[in-house]
Amino acid sequence: MSAEQFQKAVEDVKKLKTRPTDQEMLEVYALYKQATEGDCNTTRPGMLDLKGKAKWDAWNSKKGMSKDEAKSAYVTRAKALIETYGLS
């Protein structure tokens, strides 16, 4: 998995014609964070920050996945989203 392939997938996800579901967005968010930062390294947001908690939980669910694995999974997921939603 090259850095260029990963970066292109990141850009392509931003250009989807239709916004993916919240669950799909959480999945690509978690894979992106794991690919760029590694294991979750922040404390879980408070009870009232529902969006923050969902994002934290999604990222934390990838704990132990290598950055290269996460990049590869991100590119695969991005391709599936592009097939489903198309690019603008």
PDB file with one MODEL, atoms N, CA, C and O in Angstrom:
MODEL        1
ATOM      1  N   MET A   1       0.849  -1.182   0.000  1.00  0.00           N
ATOM      2  CA  MET A   1       0.000   0.000   0.000  1.00  0.00           C
ATOM      3  C   MET A   1       0.892   1.242   0.000  1.00  0.00           C
ATOM      4  O   MET A   1       1.652   1.469   0.941  1.00  0.00           O
ATOM      5  N   SER A   2       0.794   2.022  -1.038  1.00  0.00           N
ATOM      6  CA  SER A   2       1.635   3.218  -1.120  1.00  0.00           C
ATOM      7  C   SER A   2       0.954   4.404  -0.442  1.00  0.00           C
ATOM      8  O   SER A   2      -0.268   4.444  -0.299  1.00  0.00           O
ATOM      9  N   ALA A   3       1.760   5.349  -0.039  1.00  0.00           N
ATOM     10  CA  ALA A   3       1.233   6.572   0.574  1.00  0.00           C
ATOM     11  C   ALA A   3       0.347   7.320  -0.422  1.00  0.00           C
ATOM     12  O   ALA A   3      -0.638   7.954  -0.042  1.00  0.00           O
ATOM     13  N   GLU A   4       0.717   7.235  -1.705  1.00  0.00           N
ATOM     14  CA  GLU A   4      -0.067   7.928  -2.737  1.00  0.00           C
ATOM     15  C   GLU A   4      -1.463   7.324  -2.868  1.00  0.00           C
ATOM     16  O   GLU A   4      -2.445   8.055  -2.999  1.00  0.00           O
ATOM     17  N   GLN A   5      -1.557   5.991  -2.834  1.00  0.00           N
ATOM     18  CA  GLN A   5      -2.865   5.329  -2.923  1.00  0.00           C
ATOM     19  C   GLN A   5      -3.746   5.733  -1.742  1.00  0.00           C
ATOM     20  O   GLN A   5      -4.931   6.022  -1.905  1.00  0.00           O
ATOM     21  N   PHE A   6      -3.151   5.747  -0.559  1.00  0.00           N
ATOM     22  CA  PHE A   6      -3.894   6.128   0.641  1.00  0.00           C
ATOM     23  C   PHE A   6      -4.371   7.577   0.533  1.00  0.00           C
ATOM     24  O   PHE A   6      -5.537   7.867   0.799  1.00  0.00           O
ATOM     25  N   GLN A   7      -3.482   8.479   0.145  1.00  0.00           N
ATOM     26  CA  GLN A   7      -3.830   9.898   0.058  1.00  0.00           C
ATOM     27  C   GLN A   7      -4.921  10.133  -0.989  1.00  0.00           C
ATOM     28  O   GLN A   7      -5.811  10.960  -0.787  1.00  0.00           O
ATOM     29  N   LYS A   8      -4.851   9.406  -2.105  1.00  0.00           N
ATOM     30  CA  LYS A   8      -5.879   9.533  -3.137  1.00  0.00           C
ATOM     31  C   LYS A   8      -7.233   9.064  -2.591  1.00  0.00           C
ATOM     32  O   LYS A   8      -8.259   9.692  -2.851  1.00  0.00           O
ATOM     33  N   ALA A   9      -7.233   7.977  -1.848  1.00  0.00           N
ATOM     34  CA  ALA A   9      -8.477   7.467  -1.253  1.00  0.00           C
ATOM     35  C   ALA A   9      -9.061   8.483  -0.281  1.00  0.00           C
ATOM     36  O   ALA A   9     -10.276   8.679  -0.241  1.00  0.00           O
ATOM     37  N   VAL A  10      -8.194   9.136   0.511  1.00  0.00           N
ATOM     38  CA  VAL A  10      -8.651  10.167   1.453  1.00  0.00           C
ATOM     39  C   VAL A  10      -9.322  11.303   0.692  1.00  0.00           C
ATOM     40  O   VAL A  10     -10.390  11.772   1.086  1.00  0.00           O
ATOM     41  N   GLU A  11      -8.699  11.746  -0.396  1.00  0.00           N
ATOM     42  CA  GLU A  11      -9.270  12.832  -1.197  1.00  0.00           C
ATOM     43  C   GLU A  11     -10.577  12.404  -1.859  1.00  0.00           C
ATOM     44  O   GLU A  11     -11.535  13.175  -1.907  1.00  0.00           O
ATOM     45  N   ASP A  12     -10.615  11.171  -2.370  1.00  0.00           N
ATOM     46  CA  ASP A  12     -11.817  10.682  -3.043  1.00  0.00           C
ATOM     47  C   ASP A  12     -13.020  10.605  -2.098  1.00  0.00           C
ATOM     48  O   ASP A  12     -14.144  10.918  -2.490  1.00  0.00           O
ATOM     49  N   VAL A  13     -12.779  10.190  -0.863  1.00  0.00           N
ATOM     50  CA  VAL A  13     -13.882  10.094   0.104  1.00  0.00           C
ATOM     51  C   VAL A  13     -14.509  11.470   0.330  1.00  0.00           C
ATOM     52  O   VAL A  13     -15.712  11.573   0.571  1.00  0.00           O
ATOM     53  N   LYS A  14     -13.707  12.514   0.254  1.00  0.00           N
ATOM     54  CA  LYS A  14     -14.224  13.887   0.425  1.00  0.00           C
ATOM     55  C   LYS A  14     -15.076  14.327  -0.761  1.00  0.00           C
ATOM     56  O   LYS A  14     -15.818  15.304  -0.660  1.00  0.00           O
ATOM     57  N   LYS A  15     -14.977  13.603  -1.902  1.00  0.00           N
ATOM     58  CA  LYS A  15     -15.672  14.005  -3.125  1.00  0.00           C
ATOM     59  C   LYS A  15     -16.883  13.129  -3.444  1.00  0.00           C
ATOM     60  O   LYS A  15     -17.401  13.185  -4.559  1.00  0.00           O
ATOM     61  N   LEU A  16     -17.339  12.328  -2.493  1.00  0.00           N
ATOM     62  CA  LEU A  16     -18.490  11.457  -2.756  1.00  0.00           C
ATOM     63  C   LEU A  16     -19.724  12.298  -3.076  1.00  0.00           C
ATOM     64  O   LEU A  16     -19.944  13.343  -2.462  1.00  0.00           O
ATOM     65  N   LYS A  17     -20.527  11.842  -4.039  1.00  0.00           N
ATOM     66  CA  LYS A  17     -21.740  12.577  -4.444  1.00  0.00           C
ATOM     67  C   LYS A  17     -22.733  12.670  -3.305  1.00  0.00           C
ATOM     68  O   LYS A  17     -23.329  13.722  -3.075  1.00  0.00           O
ATOM     69  N   THR A  18     -22.911  11.567  -2.590  1.00  0.00           N
ATOM     70  CA  THR A  18     -23.880  11.491  -1.511  1.00  0.00           C
ATOM     71  C   THR A  18     -23.142  11.151  -0.224  1.00  0.00           C
ATOM     72  O   THR A  18     -22.187  10.374  -0.240  1.00  0.00           O
ATOM     73  N   ARG A  19     -23.579  11.725   0.886  1.00  0.00           N
ATOM     74  CA  ARG A  19     -22.935  11.441   2.162  1.00  0.00           C
ATOM     75  C   ARG A  19     -23.262  10.014   2.599  1.00  0.00           C
ATOM     76  O   ARG A  19     -24.431   9.631   2.636  1.00  0.00           O
ATOM     77  N   PRO A  20     -22.231   9.223   2.933  1.00  0.00           N
ATOM     78  CA  PRO A  20     -22.472   7.865   3.428  1.00  0.00           C
ATOM     79  C   PRO A  20     -23.230   7.882   4.754  1.00  0.00           C
ATOM     80  O   PRO A  20     -23.414   8.940   5.356  1.00  0.00           O
ATOM     81  N   THR A  21     -23.664   6.714   5.204  1.00  0.00           N
ATOM     82  CA  THR A  21     -24.364   6.607   6.479  1.00  0.00           C
ATOM     83  C   THR A  21     -23.416   6.976   7.616  1.00  0.00           C
ATOM     84  O   THR A  21     -22.196   6.973   7.449  1.00  0.00           O
ATOM     85  N   ASP A  22     -23.984   7.289   8.753  1.00  0.00           N
ATOM     86  CA  ASP A  22     -23.155   7.610   9.915  1.00  0.00           C
ATOM     87  C   ASP A  22     -22.209   6.457  10.250  1.00  0.00           C
ATOM     88  O   ASP A  22     -21.048   6.683  10.594  1.00  0.00           O
ATOM     89  N   GLN A  23     -22.703   5.224  10.150  1.00  0.00           N
ATOM     90  CA  GLN A  23     -21.877   4.060  10.458  1.00  0.00           C
ATOM     91  C   GLN A  23     -20.717   3.940   9.476  1.00  0.00           C
ATOM     92  O   GLN A  23     -19.596   3.623   9.873  1.00  0.00           O
ATOM     93  N   GLU A  24     -20.981   4.191   8.202  1.00  0.00           N
ATOM     94  CA  GLU A  24     -19.905   4.151   7.202  1.00  0.00           C
ATOM     95  C   GLU A  24     -18.892   5.261   7.461  1.00  0.00           C
ATOM     96  O   GLU A  24     -17.688   5.047   7.319  1.00  0.00           O
ATOM     97  N   MET A  25     -19.365   6.426   7.834  1.00  0.00           N
ATOM     98  CA  MET A  25     -18.459   7.542   8.131  1.00  0.00           C
ATOM     99  C   MET A  25     -17.597   7.229   9.355  1.00  0.00           C
ATOM    100  O   MET A  25     -16.408   7.548   9.374  1.00  0.00           O
ATOM    101  N   LEU A  26     -18.190   6.606  10.374  1.00  0.00           N
ATOM    102  CA  LEU A  26     -17.418   6.233  11.561  1.00  0.00           C
ATOM    103  C   LEU A  26     -16.334   5.223  11.201  1.00  0.00           C
ATOM    104  O   LEU A  26     -15.225   5.286  11.729  1.00  0.00           O
ATOM    105  N   GLU A  27     -16.651   4.294  10.305  1.00  0.00           N
ATOM    106  CA  GLU A  27     -15.679   3.281   9.896  1.00  0.00           C
ATOM    107  C   GLU A  27     -14.488   3.924   9.184  1.00  0.00           C
ATOM    108  O   GLU A  27     -13.341   3.608   9.498  1.00  0.00           O
ATOM    109  N   VAL A  28     -14.747   4.823   8.227  1.00  0.00           N
ATOM    110  CA  VAL A  28     -13.617   5.443   7.518  1.00  0.00           C
ATOM    111  C   VAL A  28     -12.848   6.382   8.448  1.00  0.00           C
ATOM    112  O   VAL A  28     -11.629   6.508   8.334  1.00  0.00           O
ATOM    113  N   TYR A  29     -13.561   7.043   9.371  1.00  0.00           N
ATOM    114  CA  TYR A  29     -12.886   7.893  10.357  1.00  0.00           C
ATOM    115  C   TYR A  29     -11.921   7.055  11.198  1.00  0.00           C
ATOM    116  O   TYR A  29     -10.759   7.419  11.382  1.00  0.00           O
ATOM    117  N   ALA A  30     -12.426   5.929  11.703  1.00  0.00           N
ATOM    118  CA  ALA A  30     -11.610   5.078  12.577  1.00  0.00           C
ATOM    119  C   ALA A  30     -10.392   4.540  11.831  1.00  0.00           C
ATOM    120  O   ALA A  30      -9.285   4.522  12.370  1.00  0.00           O
ATOM    121  N   LEU A  31     -10.598   4.109  10.607  1.00  0.00           N
ATOM    122  CA  LEU A  31      -9.464   3.597   9.817  1.00  0.00           C
ATOM    123  C   LEU A  31      -8.459   4.700   9.522  1.00  0.00           C
ATOM    124  O   LEU A  31      -7.251   4.465   9.561  1.00  0.00           O
ATOM    125  N   TYR A  32      -8.948   5.907   9.226  1.00  0.00           N
ATOM    126  CA  TYR A  32      -8.049   7.042   8.966  1.00  0.00           C
ATOM    127  C   TYR A  32      -7.206   7.354  10.203  1.00  0.00           C
ATOM    128  O   TYR A  32      -5.989   7.515  10.115  1.00  0.00           O
ATOM    129  N   LYS A  33      -7.874   7.436  11.357  1.00  0.00           N
ATOM    130  CA  LYS A  33      -7.140   7.756  12.592  1.00  0.00           C
ATOM    131  C   LYS A  33      -6.117   6.671  12.917  1.00  0.00           C
ATOM    132  O   LYS A  33      -4.993   6.970  13.321  1.00  0.00           O
ATOM    133  N   GLN A  34      -6.512   5.413  12.739  1.00  0.00           N
ATOM    134  CA  GLN A  34      -5.587   4.305  13.017  1.00  0.00           C
ATOM    135  C   GLN A  34      -4.414   4.342  12.046  1.00  0.00           C
ATOM    136  O   GLN A  34      -3.276   4.084  12.436  1.00  0.00           O
ATOM    137  N   ALA A  35      -4.687   4.662  10.777  1.00  0.00           N
ATOM    138  CA  ALA A  35      -3.633   4.702   9.760  1.00  0.00           C
ATOM    139  C   ALA A  35      -2.671   5.856   9.981  1.00  0.00           C
ATOM    140  O   ALA A  35      -1.481   5.733   9.691  1.00  0.00           O
ATOM    141  N   THR A  36      -3.168   6.975  10.488  1.00  0.00           N
ATOM    142  CA  THR A  36      -2.309   8.154  10.620  1.00  0.00           C
ATOM    143  C   THR A  36      -1.725   8.330  12.018  1.00  0.00           C
ATOM    144  O   THR A  36      -0.645   8.903  12.159  1.00  0.00           O
ATOM    145  N   GLU A  37      -2.418   7.848  13.061  1.00  0.00           N
ATOM    146  CA  GLU A  37      -1.940   8.072  14.429  1.00  0.00           C
ATOM    147  C   GLU A  37      -1.675   6.801  15.214  1.00  0.00           C
ATOM    148  O   GLU A  37      -1.018   6.842  16.254  1.00  0.00           O
ATOM    149  N   GLY A  38      -2.179   5.666  14.730  1.00  0.00           N
ATOM    150  CA  GLY A  38      -2.013   4.423  15.488  1.00  0.00           C
ATOM    151  C   GLY A  38      -3.124   4.274  16.512  1.00  0.00           C
ATOM    152  O   GLY A  38      -4.196   4.861  16.368  1.00  0.00           O
ATOM    153  N   ASP A  39      -2.864   3.485  17.547  1.00  0.00           N
ATOM    154  CA  ASP A  39      -3.884   3.210  18.550  1.00  0.00           C
ATOM    155  C   ASP A  39      -4.401   4.489  19.203  1.00  0.00           C
ATOM    156  O   ASP A  39      -3.678   5.472  19.366  1.00  0.00           O
ATOM    157  N   CYS A  40      -5.667   4.437  19.565  1.00  0.00           N
ATOM    158  CA  CYS A  40      -6.339   5.566  20.218  1.00  0.00           C
ATOM    159  C   CYS A  40      -5.520   6.009  21.428  1.00  0.00           C
ATOM    160  O   CYS A  40      -5.145   5.189  22.266  1.00  0.00           O
ATOM    161  N   ASN A  41      -5.245   7.301  21.513  1.00  0.00           N
ATOM    162  CA  ASN A  41      -4.355   7.814  22.558  1.00  0.00           C
ATOM    163  C   ASN A  41      -4.975   8.962  23.346  1.00  0.00           C
ATOM    164  O   ASN A  41      -4.257   9.763  23.944  1.00  0.00           O
ATOM    165  N   THR A  42      -6.301   9.046  23.350  1.00  0.00           N
ATOM    166  CA  THR A  42      -6.978  10.100  24.089  1.00  0.00           C
ATOM    167  C   THR A  42      -7.993   9.477  25.037  1.00  0.00           C
ATOM    168  O   THR A  42      -8.354   8.310  24.883  1.00  0.00           O
ATOM    169  N   THR A  43      -8.450  10.242  26.008  1.00  0.00           N
ATOM    170  CA  THR A  43      -9.478   9.731  26.912  1.00  0.00           C
ATOM    171  C   THR A  43     -10.844   9.839  26.239  1.00  0.00           C
ATOM    172  O   THR A  43     -11.064  10.695  25.383  1.00  0.00           O
ATOM    173  N   ARG A  44     -11.744   8.965  26.637  1.00  0.00           N
ATOM    174  CA  ARG A  44     -13.082   8.929  26.043  1.00  0.00           C
ATOM    175  C   ARG A  44     -13.833  10.197  26.429  1.00  0.00           C
ATOM    176  O   ARG A  44     -13.828  10.590  27.595  1.00  0.00           O
ATOM    177  N   PRO A  45     -14.488  10.847  25.445  1.00  0.00           N
ATOM    178  CA  PRO A  45     -15.243  12.065  25.747  1.00  0.00           C
ATOM    179  C   PRO A  45     -16.360  11.819  26.767  1.00  0.00           C
ATOM    180  O   PRO A  45     -16.766  10.682  27.009  1.00  0.00           O
ATOM    181  N   GLY A  46     -16.836  12.899  27.347  1.00  0.00           N
ATOM    182  CA  GLY A  46     -17.859  12.821  28.387  1.00  0.00           C
ATOM    183  C   GLY A  46     -19.213  12.359  27.876  1.00  0.00           C
ATOM    184  O   GLY A  46     -19.433  12.221  26.673  1.00  0.00           O
ATOM    185  N   MET A  47     -20.106  12.124  28.815  1.00  0.00           N
ATOM    186  CA  MET A  47     -21.423  11.557  28.554  1.00  0.00           C
ATOM    187  C   MET A  47     -22.252  12.376  27.566  1.00  0.00           C
ATOM    188  O   MET A  47     -23.026  11.807  26.796  1.00  0.00           O
ATOM    189  N   LEU A  48     -22.105  13.694  27.575  1.00  0.00           N
ATOM    190  CA  LEU A  48     -22.945  14.537  26.737  1.00  0.00           C
ATOM    191  C   LEU A  48     -22.419  14.709  25.311  1.00  0.00           C
ATOM    192  O   LEU A  48     -23.133  15.205  24.439  1.00  0.00           O
ATOM    193  N   ASP A  49     -21.191  14.305  25.080  1.00  0.00           N
ATOM    194  CA  ASP A  49     -20.593  14.419  23.742  1.00  0.00           C
ATOM    195  C   ASP A  49     -20.844  13.121  22.974  1.00  0.00           C
ATOM    196  O   ASP A  49     -19.948  12.287  22.839  1.00  0.00           O
ATOM    197  N   LEU A  50     -22.069  12.959  22.473  1.00  0.00           N
ATOM    198  CA  LEU A  50     -22.441  11.715  21.804  1.00  0.00           C
ATOM    199  C   LEU A  50     -21.632  11.459  20.542  1.00  0.00           C
ATOM    200  O   LEU A  50     -21.182  10.338  20.307  1.00  0.00           O
ATOM    201  N   LYS A  51     -21.444  12.499  19.725  1.00  0.00           N
ATOM    202  CA  LYS A  51     -20.671  12.348  18.488  1.00  0.00           C
ATOM    203  C   LYS A  51     -19.215  12.007  18.817  1.00  0.00           C
ATOM    204  O   LYS A  51     -18.625  11.116  18.205  1.00  0.00           O
ATOM    205  N   GLY A  52     -18.656  12.707  19.765  1.00  0.00           N
ATOM    206  CA  GLY A  52     -17.268  12.457  20.177  1.00  0.00           C
ATOM    207  C   GLY A  52     -17.068  11.048  20.696  1.00  0.00           C
ATOM    208  O   GLY A  52     -16.066  10.402  20.387  1.00  0.00           O
ATOM    209  N   LYS A  53     -18.026  10.567  21.490  1.00  0.00           N
ATOM    210  CA  LYS A  53     -17.939   9.206  22.020  1.00  0.00           C
ATOM    211  C   LYS A  53     -18.026   8.177  20.902  1.00  0.00           C
ATOM    212  O   LYS A  53     -17.290   7.191  20.910  1.00  0.00           O
ATOM    213  N   ALA A  54     -18.914   8.396  19.946  1.00  0.00           N
ATOM    214  CA  ALA A  54     -19.062   7.454  18.827  1.00  0.00           C
ATOM    215  C   ALA A  54     -17.765   7.390  18.026  1.00  0.00           C
ATOM    216  O   ALA A  54     -17.324   6.307  17.640  1.00  0.00           O
ATOM    217  N   LYS A  55     -17.150   8.553  17.773  1.00  0.00           N
ATOM    218  CA  LYS A  55     -15.897   8.588  17.022  1.00  0.00           C
ATOM    219  C   LYS A  55     -14.779   7.903  17.813  1.00  0.00           C
ATOM    220  O   LYS A  55     -13.987   7.149  17.249  1.00  0.00           O
ATOM    221  N   TRP A  56     -14.721   8.170  19.120  1.00  0.00           N
ATOM    222  CA  TRP A  56     -13.695   7.574  19.970  1.00  0.00           C
ATOM    223  C   TRP A  56     -13.864   6.061  19.992  1.00  0.00           C
ATOM    224  O   TRP A  56     -12.886   5.326  19.845  1.00  0.00           O
ATOM    225  N   ASP A  57     -15.096   5.587  20.173  1.00  0.00           N
ATOM    226  CA  ASP A  57     -15.360   4.141  20.217  1.00  0.00           C
ATOM    227  C   ASP A  57     -14.968   3.469  18.905  1.00  0.00           C
ATOM    228  O   ASP A  57     -14.393   2.380  18.905  1.00  0.00           O
ATOM    229  N   ALA A  58     -15.285   4.129  17.780  1.00  0.00           N
ATOM    230  CA  ALA A  58     -14.946   3.568  16.470  1.00  0.00           C
ATOM    231  C   ALA A  58     -13.433   3.451  16.321  1.00  0.00           C
ATOM    232  O   ALA A  58     -12.924   2.415  15.894  1.00  0.00           O
ATOM    233  N   TRP A  59     -12.716   4.515  16.674  1.00  0.00           N
ATOM    234  CA  TRP A  59     -11.254   4.491  16.572  1.00  0.00           C
ATOM    235  C   TRP A  59     -10.673   3.440  17.515  1.00  0.00           C
ATOM    236  O   TRP A  59      -9.795   2.667  17.130  1.00  0.00           O
ATOM    237  N   ASN A  60     -11.167   3.418  18.750  1.00  0.00           N
ATOM    238  CA  ASN A  60     -10.642   2.481  19.740  1.00  0.00           C
ATOM    239  C   ASN A  60     -10.893   1.030  19.326  1.00  0.00           C
ATOM    240  O   ASN A  60     -10.156   0.135  19.740  1.00  0.00           O
ATOM    241  N   SER A  61     -11.911   0.792  18.525  1.00  0.00           N
ATOM    242  CA  SER A  61     -12.211  -0.572  18.064  1.00  0.00           C
ATOM    243  C   SER A  61     -11.131  -1.096  17.118  1.00  0.00           C
ATOM    244  O   SER A  61     -11.070  -2.298  16.862  1.00  0.00           O
ATOM    245  N   LYS A  62     -10.292  -0.223  16.604  1.00  0.00           N
ATOM    246  CA  LYS A  62      -9.206  -0.619  15.685  1.00  0.00           C
ATOM    247  C   LYS A  62      -7.894  -0.851  16.423  1.00  0.00           C
ATOM    248  O   LYS A  62      -6.870  -1.109  15.790  1.00  0.00           O
ATOM    249  N   LYS A  63      -7.905  -0.765  17.737  1.00  0.00           N
ATOM    250  CA  LYS A  63      -6.695  -0.909  18.549  1.00  0.00           C
ATOM    251  C   LYS A  63      -5.949  -2.191  18.176  1.00  0.00           C
ATOM    252  O   LYS A  63      -6.551  -3.259  18.067  1.00  0.00           O
ATOM    253  N   GLY A  64      -4.659  -2.077  17.985  1.00  0.00           N
ATOM    254  CA  GLY A  64      -3.828  -3.222  17.652  1.00  0.00           C
ATOM    255  C   GLY A  64      -3.613  -3.406  16.154  1.00  0.00           C
ATOM    256  O   GLY A  64      -2.723  -4.152  15.745  1.00  0.00           O
ATOM    257  N   MET A  65      -4.415  -2.736  15.336  1.00  0.00           N
ATOM    258  CA  MET A  65      -4.241  -2.823  13.879  1.00  0.00           C
ATOM    259  C   MET A  65      -3.048  -1.946  13.501  1.00  0.00           C
ATOM    260  O   MET A  65      -2.930  -0.811  13.962  1.00  0.00           O
ATOM    261  N   SER A  66      -2.167  -2.485  12.658  1.00  0.00           N
ATOM    262  CA  SER A  66      -1.004  -1.692  12.260  1.00  0.00           C
ATOM    263  C   SER A  66      -1.442  -0.545  11.347  1.00  0.00           C
ATOM    264  O   SER A  66      -2.521  -0.579  10.756  1.00  0.00           O
ATOM    265  N   LYS A  67      -0.589   0.459  11.246  1.00  0.00           N
ATOM    266  CA  LYS A  67      -0.893   1.597  10.373  1.00  0.00           C
ATOM    267  C   LYS A  67      -1.038   1.137   8.925  1.00  0.00           C
ATOM    268  O   LYS A  67      -1.920   1.611   8.210  1.00  0.00           O
ATOM    269  N   ASP A  68      -0.174   0.214   8.488  1.00  0.00           N
ATOM    270  CA  ASP A  68      -0.259  -0.285   7.111  1.00  0.00           C
ATOM    271  C   ASP A  68      -1.552  -1.053   6.862  1.00  0.00           C
ATOM    272  O   ASP A  68      -2.178  -0.905   5.813  1.00  0.00           O
ATOM    273  N   GLU A  69      -1.948  -1.876   7.838  1.00  0.00           N
ATOM    274  CA  GLU A  69      -3.219  -2.602   7.716  1.00  0.00           C
ATOM    275  C   GLU A  69      -4.389  -1.625   7.622  1.00  0.00           C
ATOM    276  O   GLU A  69      -5.308  -1.810   6.825  1.00  0.00           O
ATOM    277  N   ALA A  70      -4.338  -0.595   8.440  1.00  0.00           N
ATOM    278  CA  ALA A  70      -5.417   0.398   8.459  1.00  0.00           C
ATOM    279  C   ALA A  70      -5.470   1.162   7.134  1.00  0.00           C
ATOM    280  O   ALA A  70      -6.553   1.449   6.625  1.00  0.00           O
ATOM    281  N   LYS A  71      -4.310   1.491   6.579  1.00  0.00           N
ATOM    282  CA  LYS A  71      -4.276   2.190   5.284  1.00  0.00           C
ATOM    283  C   LYS A  71      -4.891   1.320   4.192  1.00  0.00           C
ATOM    284  O   LYS A  71      -5.680   1.794   3.375  1.00  0.00           O
ATOM    285  N   SER A  72      -4.521   0.056   4.191  1.00  0.00           N
ATOM    286  CA  SER A  72      -5.050  -0.871   3.199  1.00  0.00           C
ATOM    287  C   SER A  72      -6.563  -1.023   3.348  1.00  0.00           C
ATOM    288  O   SER A  72      -7.294  -1.007   2.357  1.00  0.00           O
ATOM    289  N   ALA A  73      -7.027  -1.171   4.582  1.00  0.00           N
ATOM    290  CA  ALA A  73      -8.466  -1.300   4.845  1.00  0.00           C
ATOM    291  C   ALA A  73      -9.194  -0.022   4.452  1.00  0.00           C
ATOM    292  O   ALA A  73     -10.308  -0.077   3.931  1.00  0.00           O
ATOM    293  N   TYR A  74      -8.576   1.125   4.696  1.00  0.00           N
ATOM    294  CA  TYR A  74      -9.183   2.412   4.332  1.00  0.00           C
ATOM    295  C   TYR A  74      -9.373   2.492   2.816  1.00  0.00           C
ATOM    296  O   TYR A  74     -10.443   2.873   2.343  1.00  0.00           O
ATOM    297  N   VAL A  75      -8.339   2.134   2.061  1.00  0.00           N
ATOM    298  CA  VAL A  75      -8.417   2.197   0.596  1.00  0.00           C
ATOM    299  C   VAL A  75      -9.514   1.255   0.095  1.00  0.00           C
ATOM    300  O   VAL A  75     -10.289   1.621  -0.789  1.00  0.00           O
ATOM    301  N   THR A  76      -9.582   0.054   0.649  1.00  0.00           N
ATOM    302  CA  THR A  76     -10.620  -0.904   0.265  1.00  0.00           C
ATOM    303  C   THR A  76     -12.008  -0.341   0.571  1.00  0.00           C
ATOM    304  O   THR A  76     -12.918  -0.434  -0.254  1.00  0.00           O
ATOM    305  N   ARG A  77     -12.164   0.239   1.748  1.00  0.00           N
ATOM    306  CA  ARG A  77     -13.459   0.809   2.161  1.00  0.00           C
ATOM    307  C   ARG A  77     -13.822   2.002   1.282  1.00  0.00           C
ATOM    308  O   ARG A  77     -14.982   2.171   0.905  1.00  0.00           O
ATOM    309  N   ALA A  78     -12.831   2.824   0.959  1.00  0.00           N
ATOM    310  CA  ALA A  78     -13.075   3.993   0.105  1.00  0.00           C
ATOM    311  C   ALA A  78     -13.562   3.555  -1.270  1.00  0.00           C
ATOM    312  O   ALA A  78     -14.484   4.154  -1.823  1.00  0.00           O
ATOM    313  N   LYS A  79     -12.946   2.510  -1.825  1.00  0.00           N
ATOM    314  CA  LYS A  79     -13.368   2.006  -3.141  1.00  0.00           C
ATOM    315  C   LYS A  79     -14.818   1.540  -3.093  1.00  0.00           C
ATOM    316  O   LYS A  79     -15.579   1.788  -4.028  1.00  0.00           O
ATOM    317  N   ALA A  80     -15.206   0.868  -2.013  1.00  0.00           N
ATOM    318  CA  ALA A  80     -16.587   0.390  -1.864  1.00  0.00           C
ATOM    319  C   ALA A  80     -17.552   1.574  -1.776  1.00  0.00           C
ATOM    320  O   ALA A  80     -18.634   1.535  -2.362  1.00  0.00           O
ATOM    321  N   LEU A  81     -17.169   2.618  -1.052  1.00  0.00           N
ATOM    322  CA  LEU A  81     -18.026   3.805  -0.927  1.00  0.00           C
ATOM    323  C   LEU A  81     -18.176   4.516  -2.269  1.00  0.00           C
ATOM    324  O   LEU A  81     -19.256   5.004  -2.603  1.00  0.00           O
ATOM    325  N   ILE A  82     -17.087   4.571  -3.037  1.00  0.00           N
ATOM    326  CA  ILE A  82     -17.128   5.216  -4.355  1.00  0.00           C
ATOM    327  C   ILE A  82     -18.056   4.430  -5.279  1.00  0.00           C
ATOM    328  O   ILE A  82     -18.814   5.023  -6.047  1.00  0.00           O
ATOM    329  N   GLU A  83     -18.001   3.101  -5.208  1.00  0.00           N
ATOM    330  CA  GLU A  83     -18.899   2.274  -6.030  1.00  0.00           C
ATOM    331  C   GLU A  83     -20.355   2.507  -5.643  1.00  0.00           C
ATOM    332  O   GLU A  83     -21.236   2.526  -6.502  1.00  0.00           O
ATOM    333  N   THR A  84     -20.604   2.683  -4.350  1.00  0.00           N
ATOM    334  CA  THR A  84     -21.971   2.872  -3.863  1.00  0.00           C
ATOM    335  C   THR A  84     -22.490   4.272  -4.129  1.00  0.00           C
ATOM    336  O   THR A  84     -23.621   4.439  -4.586  1.00  0.00           O
ATOM    337  N   TYR A  85     -21.681   5.276  -3.849  1.00  0.00           N
ATOM    338  CA  TYR A  85     -22.148   6.673  -3.880  1.00  0.00           C
ATOM    339  C   TYR A  85     -21.673   7.492  -5.082  1.00  0.00           C
ATOM    340  O   TYR A  85     -22.267   8.522  -5.400  1.00  0.00           O
ATOM    341  N   GLY A  86     -20.624   7.050  -5.743  1.00  0.00           N
ATOM    342  CA  GLY A  86     -20.074   7.789  -6.873  1.00  0.00           C
ATOM    343  C   GLY A  86     -19.312   9.035  -6.439  1.00  0.00           C
ATOM    344  O   GLY A  86     -19.422   9.474  -5.294  1.00  0.00           O
ATOM    345  N   LEU A  87     -18.549   9.594  -7.352  1.00  0.00           N
ATOM    346  CA  LEU A  87     -17.784  10.810  -7.074  1.00  0.00           C
ATOM    347  C   LEU A  87     -18.458  12.001  -7.763  1.00  0.00           C
ATOM    348  O   LEU A  87     -19.049  11.870  -8.835  1.00  0.00           O
ATOM    349  N   SER A  88     -18.351  13.161  -7.116  1.00  0.00           N
ATOM    350  CA  SER A  88     -18.938  14.358  -7.728  1.00  0.00           C
ATOM    351  C   SER A  88     -17.935  15.034  -8.636  1.00  0.00           C
ATOM    352  O   SER A  88     -18.245  16.060  -9.242  1.00  0.00           O
TER     353      SER A  88
ENDMDL
END
